[in-house]
Amino acid sequence: MDRFPARSRAVVACLVTAVLLTACSGPQSALDPAGPSARRLSTLWWGLFAVAAVVFAVVLFMIVWALVLRRGPSVQPRRGGERTVVIAGILVPAVVLVATYAATLSTLSAERTPPQESELTIEAVGHDWWWEVRYPDFVTANEIHIPVGRPVTVRLTTADVIHSFWVPSITSKTDMIPGRVNELSLLADRAGTFRGQCAEYCGTQHAGMSFLVVAEPEQDFARWLADQSRPADSSAPDALAALGEEVFEASSCAACHTVRGTTADGDLGPDLTHFGGRRELGAGVAPNNPGWLAGWIANSQTVKPGNLMPPQPLAPEDLRVLVRYLESLE
Ligand code: CUA
């Protein structure tokens, strides 16, 4: 008796396929493209996958066929075997390999050609383990905004070791190499928030070195640019935030971080001028909210072990107003 009826097997097969395919979507998937470059790469990927699947199925079928045939009572050497070997063993593989190689080369060459002239050039600098992002009028960190439908050129450099800049939903990865400037183009054709990740092992927190690319409509992008260009607003009516600003400037925070519009002008860590508006903390290791931020300031080593920010032994009340201040920097 068949313990697994055909219908159950079909249901199981569908569930397994669904689980496998969930990996194909999401904010950090090369198979869920949001721009022409990623779309080209995902088309190539699916094409190569289809060819490999067909070859795999044919070879598997031939193995099974040969094994079953060998068990048969009378296997006689058949005439014409050499011809089969030449066709299936040399000609077909040669055609398949040349065709897939040609498809790969043509995709590579299309990747090197910028889609259209870009009107905006920004710089991304890799640091152990975060991303400095320089727009023409300001500096920010770990969050890149781009306008939908317009290419942005990104000049890639590093402050220390080799990193690699990769936003799988938008384009291929490009290394950040000491002493070199590499360039890539970011072009998203739909709005959304996409995750980028360092793709070259760079030390303890390599995996904790991610960033966000926010592709937004032209007006939203223009508003974001204008907001970011302004120094931090020090006229906030919030008395606690004002106290927090005093703590920030008097403590060691100011030695490593900049908040434009204050006396804090350190350049070892990320620029915090509009920190409160960012969605994530510590290059993507935690959400940016008061709880995580307080934990991060008190001892970021518990959140992101190995990162270069030492613990800050602040009095609880100072920590509270400092968090209030940083979250107010939108
Ligand atoms: Cu930076 Cu890996």
Residues whose N, C-alpha, C, O or C-beta is under 5 A from the ligand:
A	BS01	CUA	I162 H163 S164 C198 A199 E200 Y201 C202 H206 M209
